[in-house]
């Protein structure tokens, strides 16, 4: 009597994460289904995203090594960190801009282009 089943407490988080992850796939689906005449734009977007990933990896590696040598409370002032206060976040934005560009280049419909812009 009164023994209703309760949902796991993390279920809303997991479902939200799944929806968000699905939204990030919109540009990729446009890019993958692009016609050959749109391949250059898709390639430029993919190259931009790859550059963002490389920059982010380098910045994170530099920060990790600096913190290991100097301590967690010290401000990183080496490598890419001399050029920007947060190069890893800048690289993240470059990555998402690349995904958006690839998605826009591959979009065949206005709705696909809109989702490619909205997703990142």
VMD Tcl script that builds the backbone (N, CA, C; Angstrom):
set m [mol new atoms 360]
animate dup $m
set s [atomselect $m all]
$s set {name element resname resid chain x y z} {
  {N N UNK 1 A 0.850 -1.185 0.000}
  {CA C UNK 1 A 0.000 0.000 0.000}
  {C C UNK 1 A 0.883 1.231 0.000}
  {N N UNK 2 A 1.008 2.192 -0.584}
  {CA C UNK 2 A 1.830 3.390 -0.478}
  {C C UNK 2 A 3.294 3.193 -0.821}
  {N N UNK 3 A 3.661 2.089 -1.438}
  {CA C UNK 3 A 5.072 1.879 -1.744}
  {C C UNK 3 A 5.337 2.251 -3.205}
  {N N UNK 4 A 5.300 3.537 -3.470}
  {CA C UNK 4 A 5.546 4.016 -4.834}
  {C C UNK 4 A 7.042 3.930 -5.134}
  {N N UNK 5 A 7.361 3.613 -6.359}
  {CA C UNK 5 A 8.773 3.530 -6.763}
  {C C UNK 5 A 9.338 4.931 -6.929}
  {N N UNK 6 A 10.496 5.164 -6.380}
  {CA C UNK 6 A 11.152 6.462 -6.485}
  {C C UNK 6 A 12.216 6.388 -7.577}
  {N N UNK 7 A 12.387 7.481 -8.266}
  {CA C UNK 7 A 13.426 7.551 -9.292}
  {C C UNK 7 A 14.783 7.733 -8.622}
  {N N UNK 8 A 15.825 7.191 -9.226}
  {CA C UNK 8 A 17.170 7.413 -8.672}
  {C C UNK 8 A 17.467 8.914 -8.626}
  {N N UNK 9 A 18.134 9.392 -7.596}
  {CA C UNK 9 A 18.356 10.832 -7.453}
  {C C UNK 9 A 19.189 11.447 -8.575}
  {N N UNK 10 A 20.025 10.688 -9.223}
  {CA C UNK 10 A 20.880 11.224 -10.285}
  {C C UNK 10 A 20.239 11.176 -11.668}
  {N N UNK 11 A 19.087 10.578 -11.776}
  {CA C UNK 11 A 18.447 10.415 -13.081}
  {C C UNK 11 A 18.223 11.746 -13.805}
  {N N UNK 12 A 17.731 12.801 -13.160}
  {CA C UNK 12 A 17.576 14.077 -13.883}
  {C C UNK 12 A 18.904 14.609 -14.434}
  {N N UNK 13 A 19.977 14.464 -13.666}
  {CA C UNK 13 A 21.290 14.907 -14.137}
  {C C UNK 13 A 21.729 14.101 -15.352}
  {N N UNK 14 A 21.587 12.801 -15.282}
  {CA C UNK 14 A 22.000 11.935 -16.387}
  {C C UNK 14 A 21.187 12.240 -17.643}
  {N N UNK 15 A 19.890 12.423 -17.498}
  {CA C UNK 15 A 19.041 12.738 -18.644}
  {C C UNK 15 A 19.388 14.113 -19.219}
  {N N UNK 16 A 19.646 15.094 -18.361}
  {CA C UNK 16 A 20.030 16.432 -18.824}
  {C C UNK 16 A 21.337 16.372 -19.591}
  {N N UNK 17 A 22.273 15.600 -19.066}
  {CA C UNK 17 A 23.558 15.458 -19.732}
  {C C UNK 17 A 23.393 14.796 -21.098}
  {N N UNK 18 A 22.529 13.810 -21.176}
  {CA C UNK 18 A 22.266 13.144 -22.452}
  {C C UNK 18 A 21.660 14.080 -23.480}
  {N N UNK 19 A 20.724 14.913 -23.044}
  {CA C UNK 19 A 20.107 15.886 -23.955}
  {C C UNK 19 A 21.151 16.900 -24.419}
  {N N UNK 20 A 21.977 17.389 -23.498}
  {CA C UNK 20 A 23.015 18.355 -23.853}
  {C C UNK 20 A 24.018 17.748 -24.824}
  {N N UNK 21 A 24.432 16.538 -24.558}
  {CA C UNK 21 A 25.376 15.861 -25.445}
  {C C UNK 21 A 24.773 15.642 -26.824}
  {N N UNK 22 A 23.508 15.308 -26.876}
  {CA C UNK 22 A 22.829 15.143 -28.165}
  {C C UNK 22 A 22.797 16.452 -28.930}
  {N N UNK 23 A 22.573 17.551 -28.230}
  {CA C UNK 23 A 22.546 18.860 -28.888}
  {C C UNK 23 A 23.900 19.206 -29.489}
  {N N UNK 24 A 24.982 18.809 -28.828}
  {CA C UNK 24 A 26.312 19.086 -29.359}
  {C C UNK 24 A 26.599 18.288 -30.624}
  {N N UNK 25 A 25.816 17.268 -30.893}
  {CA C UNK 25 A 26.022 16.439 -32.087}
  {C C UNK 25 A 25.379 17.025 -33.346}
  {N N UNK 26 A 24.526 18.029 -33.216}
  {CA C UNK 26 A 23.877 18.611 -34.391}
  {C C UNK 26 A 24.879 19.087 -35.446}
  {N N UNK 27 A 25.917 19.866 -35.074}
  {CA C UNK 27 A 26.862 20.286 -36.110}
  {C C UNK 27 A 27.574 19.112 -36.768}
  {N N UNK 28 A 27.875 18.087 -35.987}
  {CA C UNK 28 A 28.568 16.930 -36.550}
  {C C UNK 28 A 27.704 16.187 -37.560}
  {N N UNK 29 A 26.410 16.092 -37.273}
  {CA C UNK 29 A 25.542 15.393 -38.223}
  {C C UNK 29 A 25.438 16.167 -39.527}
  {N N UNK 30 A 25.434 17.491 -39.465}
  {CA C UNK 30 A 25.424 18.289 -40.699}
  {C C UNK 30 A 26.730 18.136 -41.460}
  {N N UNK 31 A 27.828 18.142 -40.728}
  {CA C UNK 31 A 29.143 18.049 -41.375}
  {C C UNK 31 A 29.346 16.694 -42.035}
  {N N UNK 32 A 28.902 15.629 -41.390}
  {CA C UNK 32 A 29.113 14.286 -41.917}
  {C C UNK 32 A 28.289 14.037 -43.174}
  {N N UNK 33 A 27.119 14.637 -43.248}
  {CA C UNK 33 A 26.248 14.402 -44.402}
  {C C UNK 33 A 26.419 15.467 -45.488}
  {N N UNK 34 A 27.470 16.254 -45.407}
  {CA C UNK 34 A 27.685 17.344 -46.370}
  {C C UNK 34 A 27.983 16.793 -47.765}
  {N N UNK 35 A 27.561 17.545 -48.764}
  {CA C UNK 35 A 27.861 17.176 -50.145}
  {C C UNK 35 A 29.340 17.466 -50.427}
  {N N UNK 36 A 29.906 16.814 -51.429}
  {CA C UNK 36 A 31.321 17.023 -51.740}
  {C C UNK 36 A 31.684 18.487 -52.033}
  {N N UNK 37 A 30.742 19.251 -52.584}
  {CA C UNK 37 A 31.063 20.647 -52.886}
  {C C UNK 37 A 31.162 21.506 -51.624}
  {N N UNK 38 A 30.716 20.982 -50.512}
  {CA C UNK 38 A 30.822 21.702 -49.239}
  {C C UNK 38 A 31.967 21.172 -48.385}
  {N N UNK 39 A 32.744 20.273 -48.917}
  {CA C UNK 39 A 33.799 19.602 -48.151}
  {C C UNK 39 A 34.866 20.574 -47.659}
  {N N UNK 40 A 35.188 21.594 -48.437}
  {CA C UNK 40 A 36.230 22.544 -48.026}
  {C C UNK 40 A 35.809 23.278 -46.749}
  {N N UNK 41 A 34.581 23.736 -46.698}
  {CA C UNK 41 A 34.094 24.427 -45.501}
  {C C UNK 41 A 34.068 23.521 -44.285}
  {N N UNK 42 A 33.646 22.280 -44.502}
  {CA C UNK 42 A 33.623 21.308 -43.406}
  {C C UNK 42 A 35.051 21.038 -42.934}
  {N N UNK 43 A 35.973 20.896 -43.883}
  {CA C UNK 43 A 37.372 20.640 -43.523}
  {C C UNK 43 A 37.971 21.816 -42.755}
  {N N UNK 44 A 37.659 23.041 -43.165}
  {CA C UNK 44 A 38.174 24.211 -42.447}
  {C C UNK 44 A 37.606 24.280 -41.024}
  {N N UNK 45 A 36.347 23.966 -40.876}
  {CA C UNK 45 A 35.754 23.920 -39.543}
  {C C UNK 45 A 36.388 22.843 -38.681}
  {N N UNK 46 A 36.608 21.672 -39.273}
  {CA C UNK 46 A 37.228 20.569 -38.536}
  {C C UNK 46 A 38.665 20.916 -38.145}
  {N N UNK 47 A 39.383 21.575 -39.045}
  {CA C UNK 47 A 40.755 21.992 -38.748}
  {C C UNK 47 A 40.780 23.025 -37.620}
  {N N UNK 48 A 39.822 23.942 -37.628}
  {CA C UNK 48 A 39.717 24.927 -36.552}
  {C C UNK 48 A 39.451 24.228 -35.220}
  {N N UNK 49 A 38.536 23.261 -35.230}
  {CA C UNK 49 A 38.232 22.511 -34.003}
  {C C UNK 49 A 39.460 21.735 -33.523}
  {N N UNK 50 A 40.188 21.137 -34.446}
  {CA C UNK 50 A 41.390 20.389 -34.081}
  {C C UNK 50 A 42.437 21.318 -33.469}
  {N N UNK 51 A 42.604 22.505 -34.044}
  {CA C UNK 51 A 43.544 23.485 -33.477}
  {C C UNK 51 A 43.138 23.859 -32.055}
  {N N UNK 52 A 41.862 24.017 -31.833}
  {CA C UNK 52 A 41.371 24.310 -30.492}
  {C C UNK 52 A 41.692 23.194 -29.513}
  {N N UNK 53 A 41.510 21.947 -29.955}
  {CA C UNK 53 A 41.826 20.804 -29.082}
  {C C UNK 53 A 43.310 20.748 -28.744}
  {N N UNK 54 A 44.148 20.994 -29.747}
  {CA C UNK 54 A 45.595 20.961 -29.515}
  {C C UNK 54 A 45.999 22.074 -28.557}
  {N N UNK 55 A 45.499 23.288 -28.791}
  {CA C UNK 55 A 45.818 24.407 -27.899}
  {C C UNK 55 A 45.359 24.131 -26.474}
  {N N UNK 56 A 44.178 23.576 -26.337}
  {CA C UNK 56 A 43.664 23.284 -25.003}
  {C C UNK 56 A 44.532 22.237 -24.310}
  {N N UNK 57 A 44.950 21.228 -25.034}
  {CA C UNK 57 A 45.799 20.189 -24.455}
  {C C UNK 57 A 47.148 20.761 -24.027}
  {N N UNK 58 A 47.726 21.602 -24.861}
  {CA C UNK 58 A 49.010 22.225 -24.523}
  {C C UNK 58 A 48.864 23.113 -23.288}
  {N N UNK 59 A 47.827 23.949 -23.266}
  {CA C UNK 59 A 47.611 24.847 -22.132}
  {C C UNK 59 A 47.380 24.058 -20.844}
  {N N UNK 60 A 46.574 23.016 -20.912}
  {CA C UNK 60 A 46.323 22.207 -19.722}
  {C C UNK 60 A 47.590 21.498 -19.250}
  {N N UNK 61 A 48.391 21.003 -20.186}
  {CA C UNK 61 A 49.662 20.358 -19.831}
  {C C UNK 61 A 50.631 21.338 -19.189}
  {N N UNK 62 A 50.716 22.552 -19.734}
  {CA C UNK 62 A 51.592 23.567 -19.152}
  {C C UNK 62 A 51.152 23.923 -17.733}
  {N N UNK 63 A 49.858 24.081 -17.545}
  {CA C UNK 63 A 49.347 24.421 -16.218}
  {C C UNK 63 A 49.586 23.272 -15.237}
  {N N UNK 64 A 49.352 22.044 -15.671}
  {CA C UNK 64 A 49.572 20.885 -14.809}
  {C C UNK 64 A 51.027 20.822 -14.355}
  {N N UNK 65 A 51.964 20.976 -15.300}
  {CA C UNK 65 A 53.388 20.918 -14.957}
  {C C UNK 65 A 53.787 22.062 -14.036}
  {N N UNK 66 A 53.288 23.249 -14.294}
  {CA C UNK 66 A 53.598 24.405 -13.463}
  {C C UNK 66 A 53.097 24.183 -12.032}
  {N N UNK 67 A 51.860 23.739 -11.888}
  {CA C UNK 67 A 51.271 23.515 -10.565}
  {C C UNK 67 A 52.007 22.401 -9.816}
  {N N UNK 68 A 52.473 21.405 -10.548}
  {CA C UNK 68 A 53.211 20.314 -9.921}
  {C C UNK 68 A 54.556 20.810 -9.374}
  {N N UNK 69 A 55.205 21.724 -10.116}
  {CA C UNK 69 A 56.496 22.259 -9.693}
  {C C UNK 69 A 56.373 23.322 -8.602}
  {N N UNK 70 A 55.412 24.225 -8.755}
  {CA C UNK 70 A 55.327 25.397 -7.877}
  {C C UNK 70 A 54.259 25.314 -6.796}
  {N N UNK 71 A 53.324 24.429 -6.946}
  {CA C UNK 71 A 52.246 24.321 -5.968}
  {C C UNK 71 A 50.917 24.764 -6.548}
  {N N UNK 72 A 49.854 24.271 -5.952}
  {CA C UNK 72 A 48.509 24.491 -6.488}
  {C C UNK 72 A 48.041 25.934 -6.373}
  {N N UNK 73 A 48.597 26.701 -5.450}
  {CA C UNK 73 A 48.118 28.069 -5.237}
  {C C UNK 73 A 48.824 29.112 -6.092}
  {N N UNK 74 A 49.838 28.721 -6.814}
  {CA C UNK 74 A 50.601 29.672 -7.633}
  {C C UNK 74 A 49.897 29.948 -8.964}
  {N N UNK 75 A 50.062 31.164 -9.461}
  {CA C UNK 75 A 49.488 31.582 -10.738}
  {C C UNK 75 A 50.430 31.174 -11.867}
  {N N UNK 76 A 49.933 30.419 -12.817}
  {CA C UNK 76 A 50.746 29.945 -13.938}
  {C C UNK 76 A 51.120 31.113 -14.840}
  {N N UNK 77 A 52.430 31.272 -15.080}
  {CA C UNK 77 A 52.921 32.388 -15.894}
  {C C UNK 77 A 53.931 31.921 -16.940}
  {N N UNK 78 A 53.737 30.725 -17.450}
  {CA C UNK 78 A 54.634 30.171 -18.471}
  {C C UNK 78 A 53.864 29.820 -19.731}
  {N N UNK 79 A 54.585 29.724 -20.836}
  {CA C UNK 79 A 54.009 29.247 -22.085}
  {C C UNK 79 A 52.826 30.075 -22.560}
  {N N UNK 80 A 51.752 29.403 -22.928}
  {CA C UNK 80 A 50.555 30.087 -23.411}
  {C C UNK 80 A 49.935 30.983 -22.347}
  {N N UNK 81 A 50.245 30.701 -21.099}
  {CA C UNK 81 A 49.678 31.466 -19.984}
  {C C UNK 81 A 50.287 32.860 -19.889}
  {N N UNK 82 A 51.369 33.122 -20.619}
  {CA C UNK 82 A 51.912 34.489 -20.678}
  {C C UNK 82 A 51.129 35.350 -21.669}
  {N N UNK 83 A 50.417 34.708 -22.580}
  {CA C UNK 83 A 49.671 35.422 -23.620}
  {C C UNK 83 A 48.220 35.676 -23.249}
  {N N UNK 84 A 47.670 34.821 -22.407}
  {CA C UNK 84 A 46.254 34.908 -22.064}
  {C C UNK 84 A 46.059 34.441 -20.629}
  {N N UNK 85 A 45.110 35.021 -19.953}
  {CA C UNK 85 A 44.823 34.611 -18.574}
  {C C UNK 85 A 44.214 33.211 -18.535}
  {N N UNK 86 A 43.458 32.848 -19.539}
  {CA C UNK 86 A 42.819 31.533 -19.602}
  {C C UNK 86 A 42.924 30.958 -21.017}
  {N N UNK 87 A 44.117 30.549 -21.439}
  {CA C UNK 87 A 44.236 30.003 -22.801}
  {C C UNK 87 A 43.449 28.717 -23.002}
  {N N UNK 88 A 43.224 27.952 -21.950}
  {CA C UNK 88 A 42.453 26.718 -22.109}
  {C C UNK 88 A 40.988 27.032 -22.432}
  {N N UNK 89 A 40.438 28.083 -21.854}
  {CA C UNK 89 A 39.059 28.468 -22.169}
  {C C UNK 89 A 38.967 29.081 -23.565}
  {N N UNK 90 A 39.971 29.853 -23.940}
  {CA C UNK 90 A 40.020 30.399 -25.297}
  {C C UNK 90 A 40.051 29.261 -26.320}
  {N N UNK 91 A 40.864 28.252 -26.045}
  {CA C UNK 91 A 40.953 27.099 -26.944}
  {C C UNK 91 A 39.632 26.343 -27.001}
  {N N UNK 92 A 38.920 26.275 -25.889}
  {CA C UNK 92 A 37.601 25.641 -25.869}
  {C C UNK 92 A 36.635 26.379 -26.788}
  {N N UNK 93 A 36.695 27.705 -26.754}
  {CA C UNK 93 A 35.825 28.500 -27.639}
  {C C UNK 93 A 36.211 28.303 -29.100}
  {N N UNK 94 A 37.512 28.189 -29.381}
  {CA C UNK 94 A 37.969 27.929 -30.753}
  {C C UNK 94 A 37.452 26.573 -31.219}
  {N N UNK 95 A 37.509 25.580 -30.349}
  {CA C UNK 95 A 37.002 24.247 -30.679}
  {C C UNK 95 A 35.521 24.308 -31.059}
  {N N UNK 96 A 34.718 24.972 -30.227}
  {CA C UNK 96 A 33.284 25.042 -30.499}
  {C C UNK 96 A 32.986 25.884 -31.744}
  {N N UNK 97 A 33.777 26.911 -31.986}
  {CA C UNK 97 A 33.608 27.697 -33.216}
  {C C UNK 97 A 33.892 26.828 -34.434}
  {N N UNK 98 A 34.892 25.966 -34.342}
  {CA C UNK 98 A 35.192 25.047 -35.437}
  {C C UNK 98 A 34.064 24.071 -35.695}
  {N N UNK 99 A 33.476 23.543 -34.618}
  {CA C UNK 99 A 32.318 22.659 -34.795}
  {C C UNK 99 A 31.169 23.396 -35.470}
  {N N UNK 100 A 30.943 24.626 -35.031}
  {CA C UNK 100 A 29.861 25.409 -35.615}
  {C C UNK 100 A 30.126 25.676 -37.098}
  {N N UNK 101 A 31.362 26.040 -37.438}
  {CA C UNK 101 A 31.697 26.301 -38.844}
  {C C UNK 101 A 31.520 25.049 -39.700}
  {N N UNK 102 A 31.964 23.917 -39.188}
  {CA C UNK 102 A 31.798 22.668 -39.943}
  {C C UNK 102 A 30.324 22.344 -40.135}
  {N N UNK 103 A 29.540 22.544 -39.090}
  {CA C UNK 103 A 28.104 22.289 -39.183}
  {C C UNK 103 A 27.411 23.226 -40.144}
  {N N UNK 104 A 27.790 24.513 -40.109}
  {CA C UNK 104 A 27.201 25.485 -41.046}
  {C C UNK 104 A 27.568 25.170 -42.484}
  {N N UNK 105 A 28.831 24.798 -42.693}
  {CA C UNK 105 A 29.275 24.486 -44.056}
  {C C UNK 105 A 28.548 23.267 -44.615}
  {N N UNK 106 A 28.231 22.319 -43.746}
  {CA C UNK 106 A 27.583 21.103 -44.216}
  {C C UNK 106 A 26.069 21.146 -44.203}
  {N N UNK 107 A 25.497 22.183 -43.620}
  {CA C UNK 107 A 24.034 22.246 -43.484}
  {C C UNK 107 A 23.358 22.354 -44.851}
  {N N UNK 108 A 22.338 21.548 -45.041}
  {CA C UNK 108 A 21.574 21.576 -46.291}
  {C C UNK 108 A 20.262 22.335 -46.134}
  {N N UNK 109 A 19.823 22.511 -44.906}
  {CA C UNK 109 A 18.562 23.203 -44.630}
  {C C UNK 109 A 18.820 24.315 -43.625}
  {N N UNK 110 A 17.932 25.274 -43.602}
  {CA C UNK 110 A 18.033 26.374 -42.652}
  {C C UNK 110 A 17.937 25.856 -41.215}
  {N N UNK 111 A 17.099 24.864 -40.985}
  {CA C UNK 111 A 16.958 24.310 -39.635}
  {C C UNK 111 A 18.259 23.656 -39.174}
  {N N UNK 112 A 18.955 22.981 -40.075}
  {CA C UNK 112 A 20.244 22.373 -39.724}
  {C C UNK 112 A 21.271 23.439 -39.404}
  {N N UNK 113 A 21.269 24.507 -40.173}
  {CA C UNK 113 A 22.209 25.617 -39.913}
  {C C UNK 113 A 21.905 26.250 -38.563}
  {N N UNK 114 A 20.622 26.451 -38.274}
  {CA C UNK 114 A 20.236 27.032 -36.992}
  {C C UNK 114 A 20.684 26.166 -35.831}
  {N N UNK 115 A 20.477 24.864 -35.931}
  {CA C UNK 115 A 20.905 23.957 -34.856}
  {C C UNK 115 A 22.418 23.899 -34.739}
  {N N UNK 116 A 23.130 24.045 -35.850}
  {CA C UNK 116 A 24.588 24.058 -35.808}
  {C C UNK 116 A 25.115 25.276 -35.077}
  {N N UNK 117 A 24.434 26.395 -35.228}
  {CA C UNK 117 A 24.823 27.613 -34.530}
  {C C UNK 117 A 24.429 27.550 -33.057}
  {N N UNK 118 A 23.273 27.002 -32.798}
  {CA C UNK 118 A 22.739 26.942 -31.447}
  {C C UNK 118 A 23.483 25.943 -30.560}
  {N N UNK 119 A 23.926 24.846 -31.123}
  {CA C UNK 119 A 24.481 23.750 -30.326}
  {C C UNK 119 A 25.748 24.112 -29.559}
  {N N UNK 120 A 26.789 24.649 -30.173}
  {CA C UNK 120 A 28.015 24.898 -29.388}
  {C C UNK 120 A 27.761 25.979 -28.373}
}
mol reanalyze $m
mol bondsrecalc $m
mol representation Tube
mol addrep $m
